[in-house]
Amino acid sequence: MLTIGVCEDQEAIRTILIRGLRQADYEVIVAHDGGEALRLFGPDRNIGVIVMDIGLPDADGRDVVQALKSAGQHAPVLFLTALDATHDHLAGFAAGADDYVTKPFELKVLLARIDVLARRGAACSATANGLVLDPISHSARTKHGQVRLSPTEFRMLAAITARPDEIVRRRSVVAAAWPDGAIVNDNTVDSFIRRLRGKLESIDSPTEIETVRGVGFTMTRRNG
């Protein structure tokens, strides 16, 4: 039985989702806020699809998804939210969404879209990098310490760490960290990257951000 992770803070919607998913023969793990989702939907859990609200009481659901992906949870994600503007959709996809459904929704259609994601999704093996991102406090931590990040720094770092062993293109990092349509020059991006490197070094992160000239960024093991 495939497991669906549902993070939704509205009880009425949560009840409808749980009942519908169970009737469709899915097992359901339920989280009420971002902190609980981080605990319940981690890479150690074999989850087929994550259904995530964006307007959570303790965090932005997009940041929660980026933190989960950075930790190694690569289940397909469907954002279920009342935010229906074009820039909200684009921000959701930049944060790692595979699908985006606005409220109110038709349950049968939602279940069909979850089924498509469940069939498409294949569990990816987690790459432990010793770095944990917390979307609630917007911080990064290792066993050596913790450092606060600005929302932009958090989203940039999450976009890079969510794709281990890959080169993440500059435009993908910008799309994840800035609103759609924002004009962000290369010097601004490089300035943020330098600040992130300093913060990672301050907590003895075992990984560091490497610039791939003309392409983007990747996480590599720190020498020494």
C-alpha positions in Angstrom: 0.0 0.0 0.0 1.5 3.3 -1.1 1.9 6.0 1.5 0.8 9.6 0.9 2.1 12.4 3.2 -0.5 15.1 3.8 0.4 18.4 5.5 -2.8 20.6 5.9 -3.7 22.8 8.9 -7.4 23.1 8.1 -9.3 20.3 9.9 -12.2 20.2 7.4 -9.9 19.8 4.4 -7.6 17.4 6.2 -10.6 15.2 7.0 -11.8 15.1 3.4 -8.3 14.3 2.2 -7.8 11.5 4.7 -11.1 9.9 3.9 -10.7 10.1 0.2 -7.1 8.8 0.1 -8.0 5.9 2.4 -11.0 5.0 0.3 -8.6 5.0 -2.7 -6.4 2.4 -0.8 -3.6 4.7 0.1 -2.0 4.8 3.5 -1.9 8.3 4.9 0.6 10.1 7.2 -0.8 13.4 8.4 1.0 16.5 9.5 -0.7 19.6 10.9 2.2 22.1 10.4 5.7 22.4 8.9 7.6 21.2 11.9 5.5 18.0 12.0 6.0 17.5 8.3 9.7 17.6 8.7 9.6 15.0 11.4 7.1 12.7 9.6 8.0 13.0 5.9 11.8 12.7 6.2 14.0 10.6 3.9 13.8 7.6 6.2 10.1 7.3 5.4 9.0 5.6 2.2 6.5 8.1 1.0 5.0 7.9 -2.5 3.6 11.5 -2.8 3.6 14.6 -0.5 0.5 16.8 -0.5 1.6 20.1 1.0 -0.4 23.2 1.9 1.6 26.5 1.5 0.0 28.7 4.2 1.0 26.7 7.3 0.8 28.3 10.7 4.6 27.9 11.4 6.2 28.1 8.0 5.8 28.5 4.2 5.0 25.1 2.8 7.4 25.8 -0.1 10.3 26.2 2.3 9.3 23.0 4.1 9.4 21.1 0.7 12.8 22.6 -0.1 14.1 21.5 3.3 12.7 18.0 2.8 14.3 17.7 -0.6 17.6 19.0 0.8 17.5 16.3 3.4 17.0 13.6 0.7 13.3 13.1 0.5 12.5 13.2 -3.2 8.9 12.0 -3.3 6.8 13.9 -5.9 5.1 17.0 -4.3 1.6 18.4 -5.0 1.0 21.8 -3.5 -2.7 22.2 -2.4 -3.3 25.9 -1.6 -5.7 28.8 -1.9 -2.9 30.9 -3.6 -3.9 31.0 -7.2 -2.0 33.9 -8.8 0.5 33.1 -11.6 3.5 34.1 -9.5 2.3 31.7 -6.7 2.2 28.8 -9.2 5.7 29.7 -10.5 7.1 30.0 -7.0 5.6 26.6 -6.2 7.2 24.9 -9.1 10.5 26.6 -8.4 10.4 25.2 -4.9 10.1 21.7 -6.3 6.4 21.1 -7.0 5.4 18.4 -9.4 1.8 19.6 -9.5 -0.2 22.5 -8.1 -3.9 22.5 -7.2 -5.9 25.4 -5.9 -8.7 25.4 -3.3 -11.5 24.7 -3.6 -10.9 21.4 -5.4 -12.7 18.5 -6.8 -11.7 15.4 -4.8 -11.9 13.0 -7.7 -9.7 15.2 -9.8 -7.2 15.6 -7.0 -7.0 11.9 -6.4 -6.4 11.3 -10.1 -3.5 13.8 -10.1 -2.1 12.1 -6.9 -2.3 8.7 -8.7 -0.4 10.1 -11.7 2.4 11.4 -9.4 2.4 8.1 -7.5 2.9 6.1 -10.7 5.5 8.5 -12.0 7.5 8.9 -8.8 10.4 6.6 -8.0 12.1 6.9 -4.7 15.6 8.5 -5.0 18.3 7.5 -2.5 19.2 10.2 0.0 22.7 11.7 -0.1 23.7 12.5 3.4 25.6 15.7 3.5 25.6 16.4 7.2 23.7 19.7 6.7 20.2 20.2 7.9 18.0 23.1 6.8 15.2 24.3 9.1 12.4 26.2 7.3 10.8 27.3 10.5 13.7 29.2 11.9 15.4 29.7 8.4 18.6 28.3 9.6 21.2 25.7 8.7 22.9 23.4 11.2 25.5 20.7 11.4 26.8 18.8 14.4 29.1 21.7 15.1 26.6 24.5 15.3 23.7 26.4 13.8 23.5 29.6 11.7 20.6 31.8 10.8 19.9 32.5 7.1 17.8 35.2 5.4 14.8 33.8 3.5 16.6 34.4 0.2 19.8 32.6 1.5 17.7 29.7 2.7 15.9 29.3 -0.6 19.2 29.5 -2.6 20.9 27.0 -0.4 17.9 24.6 -0.4 17.7 24.8 -4.2 21.4 23.7 -4.5 21.4 21.1 -1.8 18.1 19.5 -2.9 19.9 18.2 -6.0 23.0 16.4 -4.8 25.7 15.6 -7.3 24.0 17.9 -9.9 24.9 21.3 -11.3 22.0 23.6 -10.5 21.8 26.4 -13.0 21.8 30.0 -12.0 18.3 30.6 -13.3 17.0 27.7 -11.2 18.6 29.2 -8.1 17.2 32.7 -8.9 13.7 31.2 -9.6 13.7 29.5 -6.2 14.9 32.5 -4.2 13.3 35.6 -5.8 9.7 36.4 -7.0 8.9 35.8 -10.6 9.9 38.8 -12.7 12.6 40.0 -10.3 15.7 41.4 -12.0 18.6 39.8 -10.3 22.1 40.3 -11.8 25.0 37.9 -11.5 26.8 40.1 -9.0 23.9 39.9 -6.6 23.8 36.1 -6.9 27.5 35.9 -6.4 27.3 38.1 -3.3 24.7 35.9 -1.7 26.8 32.8 -2.6 29.8 34.3 -0.8 27.7 35.0 2.3 26.4 31.5 2.2 29.9 30.0 2.0 31.0 32.0 5.0 28.0 30.9 7.0 28.6 27.2 6.1 32.2 27.5 7.0 31.2 29.0 10.4 29.4 25.8 11.3 32.1 23.5 9.8 29.8 22.2 7.1 31.3 19.0 5.5 30.0 20.3 2.1 30.6 23.6 0.3 29.1 25.5 -2.7 31.2 25.3 -5.8 30.7 27.7 -8.7 30.6 26.0 -12.1 31.6 29.0 -14.3 29.0 30.0 -16.8 26.6 27.3 -15.6 25.6 27.4 -12.0 26.4 25.8 -8.6 26.9 22.4 -7.0 27.6 21.0 -3.5 30.9 19.3 -3.1 32.7 17.7 -0.1 34.9 20.2 1.7 38.6 19.4 1.4 40.3 18.5 4.6 
